[in-house]
Amino acid sequence: MPSLIEYKEASAEVRAVYDDIMATRQTDSVNNFWKALANHPPTLRRTWERVKTMMGGEGAIDPLVREMIYIAVSVTNNCTYCIATHTAAARSKGMSEEMFGELMAITGLANETNRLANGYGVEVDEQYRS
């Protein structure tokens, strides 16, 4: 497991990204995901820019819905870290326990039916092809 690069130990390049993360998120800390990525500054910078654009930027999808999509994909990919951080973010944006429960039910259902469709090799109906 890579070391976590703390702010005081970070290069100027990494500190610049950390500063942007903290300013954007209005916090005085950087979480462990970013500290781990700081072991390779180009990956840290590239990933932060994409996350900032997709999760925090303007778009047609509501910020809460974005977080809920991220949770569903993280559950599917079994990323405990992402499940925890994006669940916290979704709760801060208004996700209730009832919404979370429904999200988990839909995610579980989609995973099950996706595997069934793939396992049976179900051909896509003509009316659903784009």
Residue pairs with C-beta under 8 A, 6 or more apart in sequence:
2 36
2 39
3 39
4 32
4 35
4 36
4 38
5 14
5 35
5 36
5 38
5 39
6 35
7 15
7 18
7 30
10 18
10 38
11 41
13 41
13 45
14 38
14 41
14 44
17 34
17 38
17 41
17 44
17 45
17 48
18 30
18 34
18 38
20 48
20 52
21 30
21 34
21 48
22 28
22 29
22 30
24 52
24 56
31 85
32 81
33 81
33 85
34 44
34 48
37 43
37 44
37 47
37 48
38 44
54 66
55 63
55 66
55 67
55 70
56 63
59 66
61 69
63 93
64 90
64 93
64 94
64 95
67 86
67 89
67 90
67 93
67 95
68 90
68 95
68 99
68 103
70 82
70 86
71 82
71 83
71 86
71 87
71 90
71 100
71 103
71 107
72 103
72 106
72 107
72 110
74 82
74 83
74 86
75 83
75 104
75 107
76 107
76 111
87 95
87 100
90 100
91 100
95 103
116 122
